[in-house]
Amino acid sequence: MSEHYDVAIVGGGLSGLICGNYLARAGKNVLILEQNHQPGGNMSGFRRSGFYFDAGDQSFESLGIVFPILRELGLYEPSDFTRVRYRMVSEDFDFYLDSLDEIEETLRSSFPNEPGIREVFDEFLHGFDRE
């Protein structure tokens, strides 16, 4: 290990690892400090009471930013990723969680008199700056 680092990054989650990668590619000597036994943060999942929880890695693919960053860094290989498909079933609906737009439409058609569905999705999808 080096005794001199240009940058120290506290946290080896997805952001810390990507930041460290960009800085190292720019010629910086980078130290990434992670308290867990493995890097990855929520992307790595965790175990509780004998069960494994994937944490954030089941939903990050639809954010639209992770794959372009991985492509730019030369770290994206489509065969490394498996698209996860969840199904949501109740008395009022039965649908797969393929996209937020489809989820919103299904919930709005299943609950036409329920106030607030559109507003929740507008806020979630577009932030607070949308009227």
Backbone atoms as SQL, in Angstrom:
CREATE TABLE atoms (id INTEGER PRIMARY KEY, chain TEXT, resi INTEGER, resn TEXT, atom TEXT, x REAL, y REAL, z REAL);
INSERT INTO atoms VALUES
  (1, 'A', 1, 'MET', 'N', 0.837, -1.189, 0.000),
  (2, 'A', 1, 'MET', 'CA', 0.000, 0.000, 0.000),
  (3, 'A', 1, 'MET', 'C', 0.876, 1.244, 0.000),
  (4, 'A', 2, 'SER', 'N', 0.407, 2.216, -0.691),
  (5, 'A', 2, 'SER', 'CA', 1.131, 3.482, -0.783),
  (6, 'A', 2, 'SER', 'C', 0.990, 4.257, 0.520),
  (7, 'A', 3, 'GLU', 'N', 1.961, 5.103, 0.781),
  (8, 'A', 3, 'GLU', 'CA', 1.860, 5.987, 1.946),
  (9, 'A', 3, 'GLU', 'C', 1.313, 7.341, 1.556),
  (10, 'A', 4, 'HIS', 'N', 1.178, 7.578, 0.256),
  (11, 'A', 4, 'HIS', 'CA', 0.666, 8.853, -0.235),
  (12, 'A', 4, 'HIS', 'C', -0.540, 8.610, -1.141),
  (13, 'A', 5, 'TYR', 'N', -1.608, 9.318, -0.855),
  (14, 'A', 5, 'TYR', 'CA', -2.804, 9.250, -1.689),
  (15, 'A', 5, 'TYR', 'C', -3.200, 10.672, -2.066),
  (16, 'A', 6, 'ASP', 'N', -3.608, 10.829, -3.296),
  (17, 'A', 6, 'ASP', 'CA', -4.122, 12.126, -3.730),
  (18, 'A', 6, 'ASP', 'C', -5.523, 12.351, -3.194),
  (19, 'A', 7, 'VAL', 'N', -6.276, 11.258, -3.079),
  (20, 'A', 7, 'VAL', 'CA', -7.678, 11.344, -2.667),
  (21, 'A', 7, 'VAL', 'C', -8.003, 10.166, -1.764),
  (22, 'A', 8, 'ALA', 'N', -8.738, 10.439, -0.702),
  (23, 'A', 8, 'ALA', 'CA', -9.283, 9.379, 0.147),
  (24, 'A', 8, 'ALA', 'C', -10.798, 9.471, 0.051),
  (25, 'A', 9, 'ILE', 'N', -11.425, 8.365, -0.283),
  (26, 'A', 9, 'ILE', 'CA', -12.881, 8.306, -0.402),
  (27, 'A', 9, 'ILE', 'C', -13.398, 7.474, 0.754),
  (28, 'A', 10, 'VAL', 'N', -14.302, 8.055, 1.518),
  (29, 'A', 10, 'VAL', 'CA', -14.899, 7.343, 2.646),
  (30, 'A', 10, 'VAL', 'C', -16.205, 6.728, 2.161),
  (31, 'A', 11, 'GLY', 'N', -16.204, 5.424, 2.054),
  (32, 'A', 11, 'GLY', 'CA', -17.387, 4.700, 1.608),
  (33, 'A', 11, 'GLY', 'C', -17.163, 4.013, 0.289),
  (34, 'A', 12, 'GLY', 'N', -17.239, 2.693, 0.309),
  (35, 'A', 12, 'GLY', 'CA', -17.045, 1.891, -0.892),
  (36, 'A', 12, 'GLY', 'C', -18.347, 1.409, -1.486),
  (37, 'A', 13, 'GLY', 'N', -19.377, 2.259, -1.422),
  (38, 'A', 13, 'GLY', 'CA', -20.629, 1.936, -2.094),
  (39, 'A', 13, 'GLY', 'C', -20.507, 2.249, -3.573),
  (40, 'A', 14, 'LEU', 'N', -21.615, 2.195, -4.270),
  (41, 'A', 14, 'LEU', 'CA', -21.600, 2.416, -5.709),
  (42, 'A', 14, 'LEU', 'C', -20.983, 3.765, -6.071),
  (43, 'A', 15, 'SER', 'N', -21.372, 4.819, -5.393),
  (44, 'A', 15, 'SER', 'CA', -20.842, 6.155, -5.705),
  (45, 'A', 15, 'SER', 'C', -19.352, 6.258, -5.410),
  (46, 'A', 16, 'GLY', 'N', -18.922, 5.741, -4.275),
  (47, 'A', 16, 'GLY', 'CA', -17.506, 5.786, -3.930),
  (48, 'A', 16, 'GLY', 'C', -16.648, 4.997, -4.897),
  (49, 'A', 17, 'LEU', 'N', -17.134, 3.839, -5.318),
  (50, 'A', 17, 'LEU', 'CA', -16.383, 3.013, -6.254),
  (51, 'A', 17, 'LEU', 'C', -16.293, 3.666, -7.632),
  (52, 'A', 18, 'ILE', 'N', -17.398, 4.242, -8.086),
  (53, 'A', 18, 'ILE', 'CA', -17.379, 4.912, -9.394),
  (54, 'A', 18, 'ILE', 'C', -16.501, 6.151, -9.343),
  (55, 'A', 19, 'CYS', 'N', -16.624, 6.931, -8.277),
  (56, 'A', 19, 'CYS', 'CA', -15.781, 8.115, -8.119),
  (57, 'A', 19, 'CYS', 'C', -14.306, 7.728, -8.107),
  (58, 'A', 20, 'GLY', 'N', -13.973, 6.699, -7.337),
  (59, 'A', 20, 'GLY', 'CA', -12.589, 6.227, -7.267),
  (60, 'A', 20, 'GLY', 'C', -12.084, 5.757, -8.621),
  (61, 'A', 21, 'ASN', 'N', -12.950, 5.119, -9.386),
  (62, 'A', 21, 'ASN', 'CA', -12.567, 4.647, -10.716),
  (63, 'A', 21, 'ASN', 'C', -12.242, 5.818, -11.635),
  (64, 'A', 22, 'TYR', 'N', -13.110, 6.827, -11.647),
  (65, 'A', 22, 'TYR', 'CA', -12.852, 8.014, -12.474),
  (66, 'A', 22, 'TYR', 'C', -11.549, 8.698, -12.059),
  (67, 'A', 23, 'LEU', 'N', -11.342, 8.853, -10.765),
  (68, 'A', 23, 'LEU', 'CA', -10.134, 9.531, -10.287),
  (69, 'A', 23, 'LEU', 'C', -8.878, 8.731, -10.618),
  (70, 'A', 24, 'ALA', 'N', -8.929, 7.413, -10.457),
  (71, 'A', 24, 'ALA', 'CA', -7.773, 6.581, -10.788),
  (72, 'A', 24, 'ALA', 'C', -7.470, 6.654, -12.284),
  (73, 'A', 25, 'ARG', 'N', -8.499, 6.678, -13.106),
  (74, 'A', 25, 'ARG', 'CA', -8.292, 6.808, -14.552),
  (75, 'A', 25, 'ARG', 'C', -7.710, 8.166, -14.917),
  (76, 'A', 26, 'ALA', 'N', -7.932, 9.148, -14.050),
  (77, 'A', 26, 'ALA', 'CA', -7.370, 10.482, -14.277),
  (78, 'A', 26, 'ALA', 'C', -5.952, 10.594, -13.712),
  (79, 'A', 27, 'GLY', 'N', -5.411, 9.485, -13.216),
  (80, 'A', 27, 'GLY', 'CA', -4.029, 9.469, -12.745),
  (81, 'A', 27, 'GLY', 'C', -3.846, 9.728, -11.267),
  (82, 'A', 28, 'LYS', 'N', -4.926, 9.792, -10.523),
  (83, 'A', 28, 'LYS', 'CA', -4.830, 10.029, -9.076),
  (84, 'A', 28, 'LYS', 'C', -4.589, 8.716, -8.343),
  (85, 'A', 29, 'ASN', 'N', -3.855, 8.807, -7.254),
  (86, 'A', 29, 'ASN', 'CA', -3.648, 7.663, -6.373),
  (87, 'A', 29, 'ASN', 'C', -4.783, 7.710, -5.349),
  (88, 'A', 30, 'VAL', 'N', -5.667, 6.715, -5.392),
  (89, 'A', 30, 'VAL', 'CA', -6.928, 6.765, -4.652),
  (90, 'A', 30, 'VAL', 'C', -6.951, 5.702, -3.558),
  (91, 'A', 31, 'LEU', 'N', -7.428, 6.081, -2.389),
  (92, 'A', 31, 'LEU', 'CA', -7.678, 5.162, -1.283),
  (93, 'A', 31, 'LEU', 'C', -9.175, 5.180, -1.012),
  (94, 'A', 32, 'ILE', 'N', -9.808, 4.015, -1.066),
  (95, 'A', 32, 'ILE', 'CA', -11.228, 3.904, -0.733),
  (96, 'A', 32, 'ILE', 'C', -11.334, 3.175, 0.598),
  (97, 'A', 33, 'LEU', 'N', -11.968, 3.809, 1.556),
  (98, 'A', 33, 'LEU', 'CA', -12.145, 3.241, 2.898),
  (99, 'A', 33, 'LEU', 'C', -13.582, 2.753, 3.050),
  (100, 'A', 34, 'GLU', 'N', -13.735, 1.504, 3.441),
  (101, 'A', 34, 'GLU', 'CA', -15.062, 0.914, 3.597),
  (102, 'A', 34, 'GLU', 'C', -15.115, 0.172, 4.914),
  (103, 'A', 35, 'GLN', 'N', -16.143, 0.418, 5.711),
  (104, 'A', 35, 'GLN', 'CA', -16.258, -0.217, 7.023),
  (105, 'A', 35, 'GLN', 'C', -16.753, -1.660, 6.950),
  (106, 'A', 36, 'ASN', 'N', -17.465, -1.996, 5.896),
  (107, 'A', 36, 'ASN', 'CA', -18.004, -3.342, 5.763),
  (108, 'A', 36, 'ASN', 'C', -16.910, -4.309, 5.317),
  (109, 'A', 37, 'HIS', 'N', -17.189, -5.587, 5.390),
  (110, 'A', 37, 'HIS', 'CA', -16.216, -6.604, 4.982),
  (111, 'A', 37, 'HIS', 'C', -16.094, -6.718, 3.468),
  (112, 'A', 38, 'GLN', 'N', -16.994, -6.061, 2.732),
  (113, 'A', 38, 'GLN', 'CA', -16.938, -6.072, 1.269),
  (114, 'A', 38, 'GLN', 'C', -17.410, -4.728, 0.740),
  (115, 'A', 39, 'PRO', 'N', -16.935, -4.319, -0.423),
  (116, 'A', 39, 'PRO', 'CA', -17.417, -3.067, -1.009),
  (117, 'A', 39, 'PRO', 'C', -18.778, -3.274, -1.660),
  (118, 'A', 40, 'GLY', 'N', -19.413, -2.197, -2.036),
  (119, 'A', 40, 'GLY', 'CA', -20.676, -2.290, -2.760),
  (120, 'A', 40, 'GLY', 'C', -21.836, -1.611, -2.076),
  (121, 'A', 41, 'GLY', 'N', -21.711, -1.325, -0.783),
  (122, 'A', 41, 'GLY', 'CA', -22.812, -0.674, -0.073),
  (123, 'A', 41, 'GLY', 'C', -24.092, -1.464, -0.193),
  (124, 'A', 42, 'ASN', 'N', -25.185, -0.764, -0.440),
  (125, 'A', 42, 'ASN', 'CA', -26.474, -1.439, -0.595),
  (126, 'A', 42, 'ASN', 'C', -26.523, -2.326, -1.837),
  (127, 'A', 43, 'MET', 'N', -25.643, -2.082, -2.769),
  (128, 'A', 43, 'MET', 'CA', -25.619, -2.908, -3.970),
  (129, 'A', 43, 'MET', 'C', -25.161, -4.328, -3.658),
  (130, 'A', 44, 'SER', 'N', -24.475, -4.514, -2.562),
  (131, 'A', 44, 'SER', 'CA', -23.941, -5.834, -2.243),
  (132, 'A', 44, 'SER', 'C', -24.934, -6.713, -1.502),
  (133, 'A', 45, 'GLY', 'N', -25.982, -6.158, -0.979),
  (134, 'A', 45, 'GLY', 'CA', -26.961, -6.931, -0.236),
  (135, 'A', 45, 'GLY', 'C', -26.484, -7.232, 1.179),
  (136, 'A', 46, 'PHE', 'N', -27.340, -7.880, 1.937),
  (137, 'A', 46, 'PHE', 'CA', -26.992, -8.203, 3.313),
  (138, 'A', 46, 'PHE', 'C', -27.821, -9.397, 3.782),
  (139, 'A', 47, 'ARG', 'N', -27.378, -10.013, 4.870),
  (140, 'A', 47, 'ARG', 'CA', -28.079, -11.155, 5.449),
  (141, 'A', 47, 'ARG', 'C', -28.642, -10.786, 6.820),
  (142, 'A', 48, 'ARG', 'N', -29.864, -11.230, 7.040),
  (143, 'A', 48, 'ARG', 'CA', -30.507, -11.066, 8.343),
  (144, 'A', 48, 'ARG', 'C', -31.338, -12.308, 8.633),
  (145, 'A', 49, 'SER', 'N', -31.147, -12.884, 9.787),
  (146, 'A', 49, 'SER', 'CA', -31.926, -14.042, 10.247),
  (147, 'A', 49, 'SER', 'C', -31.978, -15.150, 9.207),
  (148, 'A', 50, 'GLY', 'N', -30.856, -15.397, 8.545),
  (149, 'A', 50, 'GLY', 'CA', -30.779, -16.476, 7.574),
  (150, 'A', 50, 'GLY', 'C', -31.308, -16.152, 6.189),
  (151, 'A', 51, 'PHE', 'N', -31.782, -14.917, 5.971),
  (152, 'A', 51, 'PHE', 'CA', -32.292, -14.515, 4.665),
  (153, 'A', 51, 'PHE', 'C', -31.332, -13.532, 4.013),
  (154, 'A', 52, 'TYR', 'N', -31.231, -13.589, 2.679),
  (155, 'A', 52, 'TYR', 'CA', -30.403, -12.649, 1.931),
  (156, 'A', 52, 'TYR', 'C', -31.309, -11.606, 1.297),
  (157, 'A', 53, 'PHE', 'N', -30.962, -10.325, 1.479),
  (158, 'A', 53, 'PHE', 'CA', -31.710, -9.213, 0.914),
  (159, 'A', 53, 'PHE', 'C', -30.829, -8.504, -0.103),
  (160, 'A', 54, 'ASP', 'N', -31.338, -8.362, -1.335),
  (161, 'A', 54, 'ASP', 'CA', -30.565, -7.723, -2.394),
  (162, 'A', 54, 'ASP', 'C', -30.433, -6.226, -2.209),
  (163, 'A', 55, 'ALA', 'N', -31.147, -5.644, -1.297),
  (164, 'A', 55, 'ALA', 'CA', -31.106, -4.205, -1.018),
  (165, 'A', 55, 'ALA', 'C', -31.442, -3.412, -2.267),
  (166, 'A', 56, 'GLY', 'N', -30.538, -2.578, -2.744),
  (167, 'A', 56, 'GLY', 'CA', -30.855, -1.689, -3.861),
  (168, 'A', 56, 'GLY', 'C', -30.599, -2.249, -5.229),
  (169, 'A', 57, 'ASP', 'N', -29.987, -3.400, -5.343),
  (170, 'A', 57, 'ASP', 'CA', -29.566, -3.844, -6.667),
  (171, 'A', 57, 'ASP', 'C', -30.689, -4.353, -7.552),
  (172, 'A', 58, 'GLN', 'N', -31.892, -4.453, -7.046),
  (173, 'A', 58, 'GLN', 'CA', -32.994, -4.881, -7.898),
  (174, 'A', 58, 'GLN', 'C', -33.671, -3.710, -8.594),
  (175, 'A', 59, 'SER', 'N', -33.417, -2.507, -8.158),
  (176, 'A', 59, 'SER', 'CA', -34.144, -1.372, -8.721),
  (177, 'A', 59, 'SER', 'C', -33.268, -0.353, -9.421),
  (178, 'A', 60, 'PHE', 'N', -31.969, -0.455, -9.314),
  (179, 'A', 60, 'PHE', 'CA', -31.126, 0.594, -9.864),
  (180, 'A', 60, 'PHE', 'C', -31.124, 0.638, -11.382),
  (181, 'A', 61, 'GLU', 'N', -31.467, -0.444, -12.039),
  (182, 'A', 61, 'GLU', 'CA', -31.357, -0.488, -13.490),
  (183, 'A', 61, 'GLU', 'C', -32.262, 0.499, -14.195),
  (184, 'A', 62, 'SER', 'N', -33.367, 0.904, -13.584),
  (185, 'A', 62, 'SER', 'CA', -34.302, 1.788, -14.264),
  (186, 'A', 62, 'SER', 'C', -34.018, 3.267, -14.022),
  (187, 'A', 63, 'LEU', 'N', -32.979, 3.589, -13.286),
  (188, 'A', 63, 'LEU', 'CA', -32.690, 4.985, -13.002),
  (189, 'A', 63, 'LEU', 'C', -32.118, 5.736, -14.202),
  (190, 'A', 64, 'GLY', 'N', -31.563, 5.017, -15.142),
  (191, 'A', 64, 'GLY', 'CA', -31.067, 5.643, -16.353),
  (192, 'A', 64, 'GLY', 'C', -29.676, 6.229, -16.263),
  (193, 'A', 65, 'ILE', 'N', -28.982, 6.079, -15.147),
  (194, 'A', 65, 'ILE', 'CA', -27.653, 6.670, -15.015),
  (195, 'A', 65, 'ILE', 'C', -26.566, 5.626, -14.808),
  (196, 'A', 66, 'VAL', 'N', -26.872, 4.531, -14.160),
  (197, 'A', 66, 'VAL', 'CA', -25.846, 3.555, -13.798),
  (198, 'A', 66, 'VAL', 'C', -25.251, 2.891, -15.036),
  (199, 'A', 67, 'PHE', 'N', -26.087, 2.396, -15.930),
  (200, 'A', 67, 'PHE', 'CA', -25.546, 1.704, -17.105),
  (201, 'A', 67, 'PHE', 'C', -24.722, 2.626, -17.994),
  (202, 'A', 68, 'PRO', 'N', -25.148, 3.869, -18.258),
  (203, 'A', 68, 'PRO', 'CA', -24.271, 4.752, -19.042),
  (204, 'A', 68, 'PRO', 'C', -22.910, 4.988, -18.382),
  (205, 'A', 69, 'ILE', 'N', -22.876, 5.108, -17.072),
  (206, 'A', 69, 'ILE', 'CA', -21.597, 5.286, -16.369),
  (207, 'A', 69, 'ILE', 'C', -20.747, 4.027, -16.518),
  (208, 'A', 70, 'LEU', 'N', -21.351, 2.863, -16.329),
  (209, 'A', 70, 'LEU', 'CA', -20.600, 1.619, -16.472),
  (210, 'A', 70, 'LEU', 'C', -20.087, 1.445, -17.901),
  (211, 'A', 71, 'ARG', 'N', -20.905, 1.843, -18.887),
  (212, 'A', 71, 'ARG', 'CA', -20.441, 1.777, -20.287),
  (213, 'A', 71, 'ARG', 'C', -19.239, 2.691, -20.495),
  (214, 'A', 72, 'GLU', 'N', -19.343, 3.918, -19.991),
  (215, 'A', 72, 'GLU', 'CA', -18.257, 4.893, -20.143),
  (216, 'A', 72, 'GLU', 'C', -16.957, 4.389, -19.532),
  (217, 'A', 73, 'LEU', 'N', -17.069, 3.692, -18.417),
  (218, 'A', 73, 'LEU', 'CA', -15.889, 3.164, -17.735),
  (219, 'A', 73, 'LEU', 'C', -15.425, 1.826, -18.316),
  (220, 'A', 74, 'GLY', 'N', -16.159, 1.310, -19.296),
  (221, 'A', 74, 'GLY', 'CA', -15.795, 0.031, -19.884),
  (222, 'A', 74, 'GLY', 'C', -16.100, -1.146, -18.970),
  (223, 'A', 75, 'LEU', 'N', -17.049, -0.969, -18.059),
  (224, 'A', 75, 'LEU', 'CA', -17.370, -2.001, -17.076),
  (225, 'A', 75, 'LEU', 'C', -18.721, -2.653, -17.310),
  (226, 'A', 76, 'TYR', 'N', -19.395, -2.281, -18.388),
  (227, 'A', 76, 'TYR', 'CA', -20.738, -2.809, -18.638),
  (228, 'A', 76, 'TYR', 'C', -20.688, -3.990, -19.588),
  (229, 'A', 77, 'GLU', 'N', -21.188, -5.095, -19.138),
  (230, 'A', 77, 'GLU', 'CA', -21.339, -6.282, -19.967),
  (231, 'A', 77, 'GLU', 'C', -22.770, -6.771, -19.755),
  (232, 'A', 78, 'PRO', 'N', -23.640, -6.605, -20.756),
  (233, 'A', 78, 'PRO', 'CA', -25.060, -6.950, -20.568),
  (234, 'A', 78, 'PRO', 'C', -25.297, -8.337, -19.992),
  (235, 'A', 79, 'SER', 'N', -24.463, -9.300, -20.345),
  (236, 'A', 79, 'SER', 'CA', -24.682, -10.660, -19.843),
  (237, 'A', 79, 'SER', 'C', -24.415, -10.781, -18.340),
  (238, 'A', 80, 'ASP', 'N', -23.802, -9.765, -17.724),
  (239, 'A', 80, 'ASP', 'CA', -23.567, -9.780, -16.280),
  (240, 'A', 80, 'ASP', 'C', -24.829, -9.434, -15.488),
  (241, 'A', 81, 'PHE', 'N', -25.849, -8.937, -16.170),
  (242, 'A', 81, 'PHE', 'CA', -27.050, -8.465, -15.494),
  (243, 'A', 81, 'PHE', 'C', -28.245, -9.310, -15.894),
  (244, 'A', 82, 'THR', 'N', -29.059, -9.631, -14.905),
  (245, 'A', 82, 'THR', 'CA', -30.294, -10.366, -15.137),
  (246, 'A', 82, 'THR', 'C', -31.442, -9.436, -14.792),
  (247, 'A', 83, 'ARG', 'N', -32.321, -9.226, -15.755),
  (248, 'A', 83, 'ARG', 'CA', -33.471, -8.366, -15.500),
  (249, 'A', 83, 'ARG', 'C', -34.420, -9.091, -14.550),
  (250, 'A', 84, 'VAL', 'N', -34.739, -8.433, -13.477),
  (251, 'A', 84, 'VAL', 'CA', -35.622, -9.000, -12.468),
  (252, 'A', 84, 'VAL', 'C', -37.046, -8.581, -12.789),
  (253, 'A', 85, 'ARG', 'N', -37.951, -9.498, -12.638),
  (254, 'A', 85, 'ARG', 'CA', -39.345, -9.186, -12.921),
  (255, 'A', 85, 'ARG', 'C', -40.179, -9.554, -11.704),
  (256, 'A', 86, 'TYR', 'N', -40.858, -8.563, -11.166),
  (257, 'A', 86, 'TYR', 'CA', -41.726, -8.784, -10.018),
  (258, 'A', 86, 'TYR', 'C', -43.178, -8.704, -10.461),
  (259, 'A', 87, 'ARG', 'N', -44.014, -9.429, -9.774),
  (260, 'A', 87, 'ARG', 'CA', -45.440, -9.420, -10.061),
  (261, 'A', 87, 'ARG', 'C', -46.167, -8.940, -8.822),
  (262, 'A', 88, 'MET', 'N', -47.140, -8.058, -9.012),
  (263, 'A', 88, 'MET', 'CA', -47.926, -7.523, -7.910),
  (264, 'A', 88, 'MET', 'C', -49.377, -7.981, -8.108),
  (265, 'A', 89, 'VAL', 'N', -49.900, -8.668, -7.108),
  (266, 'A', 89, 'VAL', 'CA', -51.232, -9.241, -7.222),
  (267, 'A', 89, 'VAL', 'C', -52.063, -8.834, -6.016),
  (268, 'A', 90, 'SER', 'N', -53.294, -8.410, -6.283),
  (269, 'A', 90, 'SER', 'CA', -54.259, -8.136, -5.215),
  (270, 'A', 90, 'SER', 'C', -55.654, -8.427, -5.768),
  (271, 'A', 91, 'GLU', 'N', -56.671, -8.154, -4.970),
  (272, 'A', 91, 'GLU', 'CA', -58.042, -8.320, -5.452),
  (273, 'A', 91, 'GLU', 'C', -58.339, -7.361, -6.601),
  (274, 'A', 92, 'ASP', 'N', -57.635, -6.236, -6.646),
  (275, 'A', 92, 'ASP', 'CA', -57.932, -5.181, -7.614),
  (276, 'A', 92, 'ASP', 'C', -57.037, -5.180, -8.849),
  (277, 'A', 93, 'PHE', 'N', -55.908, -5.861, -8.808),
  (278, 'A', 93, 'PHE', 'CA', -55.008, -5.837, -9.954),
  (279, 'A', 93, 'PHE', 'C', -54.072, -7.036, -9.941),
  (280, 'A', 94, 'ASP', 'N', -53.477, -7.265, -11.084),
  (281, 'A', 94, 'ASP', 'CA', -52.475, -8.316, -11.269),
  (282, 'A', 94, 'ASP', 'C', -51.570, -7.819, -12.387),
  (283, 'A', 95, 'PHE', 'N', -50.373, -7.384, -12.040),
  (284, 'A', 95, 'PHE', 'CA', -49.482, -6.843, -13.062),
  (285, 'A', 95, 'PHE', 'C', -48.026, -7.056, -12.677),
  (286, 'A', 96, 'TYR', 'N', -47.181, -6.962, -13.695),
  (287, 'A', 96, 'TYR', 'CA', -45.744, -7.060, -13.493),
  (288, 'A', 96, 'TYR', 'C', -45.162, -5.657, -13.370),
  (289, 'A', 97, 'LEU', 'N', -44.161, -5.520, -12.519),
  (290, 'A', 97, 'LEU', 'CA', -43.528, -4.231, -12.288),
  (291, 'A', 97, 'LEU', 'C', -42.447, -4.004, -13.350),
  (292, 'A', 98, 'ASP', 'N', -42.879, -3.715, -14.567),
  (293, 'A', 98, 'ASP', 'CA', -41.937, -3.542, -15.668),
  (294, 'A', 98, 'ASP', 'C', -41.446, -2.109, -15.818),
  (295, 'A', 99, 'SER', 'N', -42.279, -1.140, -15.486),
  (296, 'A', 99, 'SER', 'CA', -41.859, 0.255, -15.569),
  (297, 'A', 99, 'SER', 'C', -42.739, 1.079, -14.643),
  (298, 'A', 100, 'LEU', 'N', -42.221, 2.218, -14.219),
  (299, 'A', 100, 'LEU', 'CA', -43.006, 3.080, -13.334),
  (300, 'A', 100, 'LEU', 'C', -44.244, 3.611, -14.041),
  (301, 'A', 101, 'ASP', 'N', -44.123, 3.898, -15.340),
  (302, 'A', 101, 'ASP', 'CA', -45.292, 4.374, -16.090),
  (303, 'A', 101, 'ASP', 'C', -46.401, 3.328, -16.097),
  (304, 'A', 102, 'GLU', 'N', -46.034, 2.054, -16.306),
  (305, 'A', 102, 'GLU', 'CA', -47.035, 0.989, -16.303),
  (306, 'A', 102, 'GLU', 'C', -47.642, 0.799, -14.914),
  (307, 'A', 103, 'ILE', 'N', -46.830, 0.918, -13.887),
  (308, 'A', 103, 'ILE', 'CA', -47.343, 0.780, -12.519),
  (309, 'A', 103, 'ILE', 'C', -48.346, 1.893, -12.234),
  (310, 'A', 104, 'GLU', 'N', -47.981, 3.127, -12.594),
  (311, 'A', 104, 'GLU', 'CA', -48.890, 4.259, -12.365),
  (312, 'A', 104, 'GLU', 'C', -50.211, 4.039, -13.107),
  (313, 'A', 105, 'GLU', 'N', -50.127, 3.678, -14.371),
  (314, 'A', 105, 'GLU', 'CA', -51.343, 3.472, -15.167),
  (315, 'A', 105, 'GLU', 'C', -52.209, 2.366, -14.580),
  (316, 'A', 106, 'THR', 'N', -51.609, 1.273, -14.151),
  (317, 'A', 106, 'THR', 'CA', -52.368, 0.163, -13.565),
  (318, 'A', 106, 'THR', 'C', -53.037, 0.592, -12.268),
  (319, 'A', 107, 'LEU', 'N', -52.310, 1.295, -11.420),
  (320, 'A', 107, 'LEU', 'CA', -52.903, 1.748, -10.159),
  (321, 'A', 107, 'LEU', 'C', -54.013, 2.770, -10.394),
  (322, 'A', 108, 'ARG', 'N', -53.805, 3.672, -11.348),
  (323, 'A', 108, 'ARG', 'CA', -54.835, 4.676, -11.646),
  (324, 'A', 108, 'ARG', 'C', -56.086, 4.024, -12.222),
  (325, 'A', 109, 'SER', 'N', -55.930, 3.025, -13.085),
  (326, 'A', 109, 'SER', 'CA', -57.111, 2.361, -13.649),
  (327, 'A', 109, 'SER', 'C', -57.773, 1.438, -12.627),
  (328, 'A', 110, 'SER', 'N', -56.984, 0.869, -11.726),
  (329, 'A', 110, 'SER', 'CA', -57.545, -0.004, -10.694),
  (330, 'A', 110, 'SER', 'C', -58.259, 0.775, -9.598),
  (331, 'A', 111, 'PHE', 'N', -57.792, 1.994, -9.358),
  (332, 'A', 111, 'PHE', 'CA', -58.360, 2.836, -8.301),
  (333, 'A', 111, 'PHE', 'C', -58.676, 4.214, -8.866),
  (334, 'A', 112, 'PRO', 'N', -59.679, 4.305, -9.758),
  (335, 'A', 112, 'PRO', 'CA', -59.955, 5.582, -10.440),
  (336, 'A', 112, 'PRO', 'C', -60.383, 6.718, -9.513),
  (337, 'A', 113, 'ASN', 'N', -60.916, 6.403, -8.357),
  (338, 'A', 113, 'ASN', 'CA', -61.380, 7.439, -7.434),
  (339, 'A', 113, 'ASN', 'C', -60.386, 7.742, -6.325),
  (340, 'A', 114, 'GLU', 'N', -59.222, 7.126, -6.383),
  (341, 'A', 114, 'GLU', 'CA', -58.212, 7.326, -5.340),
  (342, 'A', 114, 'GLU', 'C', -57.424, 8.603, -5.642),
  (343, 'A', 115, 'PRO', 'N', -57.550, 9.602, -4.767),
  (344, 'A', 115, 'PRO', 'CA', -56.805, 10.838, -5.021),
  (345, 'A', 115, 'PRO', 'C', -55.319, 10.657, -4.714),
  (346, 'A', 116, 'GLY', 'N', -54.511, 11.339, -5.455),
  (347, 'A', 116, 'GLY', 'CA', -53.100, 11.413, -5.122),
  (348, 'A', 116, 'GLY', 'C', -52.169, 10.486, -5.868),
  (349, 'A', 117, 'ILE', 'N', -52.678, 9.502, -6.603),
  (350, 'A', 117, 'ILE', 'CA', -51.774, 8.573, -7.288),
  (351, 'A', 117, 'ILE', 'C', -50.919, 9.323, -8.300),
  (352, 'A', 118, 'ARG', 'N', -51.560, 10.149, -9.114),
  (353, 'A', 118, 'ARG', 'CA', -50.810, 10.895, -10.126),
  (354, 'A', 118, 'ARG', 'C', -49.776, 11.804, -9.477),
  (355, 'A', 119, 'GLU', 'N', -50.162, 12.509, -8.421),
  (356, 'A', 119, 'GLU', 'CA', -49.257, 13.438, -7.755),
  (357, 'A', 119, 'GLU', 'C', -48.040, 12.717, -7.176),
  (358, 'A', 120, 'VAL', 'N', -48.272, 11.554, -6.596),
  (359, 'A', 120, 'VAL', 'CA', -47.159, 10.782, -6.020),
  (360, 'A', 120, 'VAL', 'C', -46.175, 10.396, -7.119),
  (361, 'A', 121, 'PHE', 'N', -46.689, 9.902, -8.235),
  (362, 'A', 121, 'PHE', 'CA', -45.803, 9.498, -9.323),
  (363, 'A', 121, 'PHE', 'C', -45.134, 10.699, -9.975),
  (364, 'A', 122, 'ASP', 'N', -45.854, 11.809, -10.108),
  (365, 'A', 122, 'ASP', 'CA', -45.226, 13.017, -10.659),
  (366, 'A', 122, 'ASP', 'C', -44.067, 13.472, -9.784),
  (367, 'A', 123, 'GLU', 'N', -44.280, 13.451, -8.481),
  (368, 'A', 123, 'GLU', 'CA', -43.230, 13.873, -7.555),
  (369, 'A', 123, 'GLU', 'C', -42.055, 12.895, -7.601),
  (370, 'A', 124, 'PHE', 'N', -42.367, 11.625, -7.630),
  (371, 'A', 124, 'PHE', 'CA', -41.316, 10.606, -7.634),
  (372, 'A', 124, 'PHE', 'C', -40.522, 10.632, -8.935),
  (373, 'A', 125, 'LEU', 'N', -41.220, 10.745, -10.056),
  (374, 'A', 125, 'LEU', 'CA', -40.567, 10.677, -11.359),
  (375, 'A', 125, 'LEU', 'C', -39.918, 11.988, -11.776),
  (376, 'A', 126, 'HIS', 'N', -40.489, 13.107, -11.360),
  (377, 'A', 126, 'HIS', 'CA', -40.044, 14.380, -11.915),
  (378, 'A', 126, 'HIS', 'C', -39.573, 15.386, -10.875),
  (379, 'A', 127, 'GLY', 'N', -39.606, 15.020, -9.627),
  (380, 'A', 127, 'GLY', 'CA', -39.136, 15.927, -8.583),
  (381, 'A', 127, 'GLY', 'C', -40.182, 16.946, -8.197),
  (382, 'A', 128, 'PHE', 'N', -39.792, 17.852, -7.365),
  (383, 'A', 128, 'PHE', 'CA', -40.707, 18.838, -6.807),
  (384, 'A', 128, 'PHE', 'C', -40.928, 20.040, -7.710),
  (385, 'A', 129, 'ASP', 'N', -40.133, 20.187, -8.760),
  (386, 'A', 129, 'ASP', 'CA', -40.213, 21.394, -9.576),
  (387, 'A', 129, 'ASP', 'C', -41.325, 21.338, -10.616),
  (388, 'A', 130, 'ARG', 'N', -42.044, 20.226, -10.723),
  (389, 'A', 130, 'ARG', 'CA', -43.121, 20.121, -11.689),
  (390, 'A', 130, 'ARG', 'C', -44.424, 20.607, -11.127),
  (391, 'A', 131, 'GLU', 'N', -45.172, 21.316, -11.905),
  (392, 'A', 131, 'GLU', 'CA', -46.457, 21.845, -11.448),
  (393, 'A', 131, 'GLU', 'C', -47.575, 20.890, -11.784);
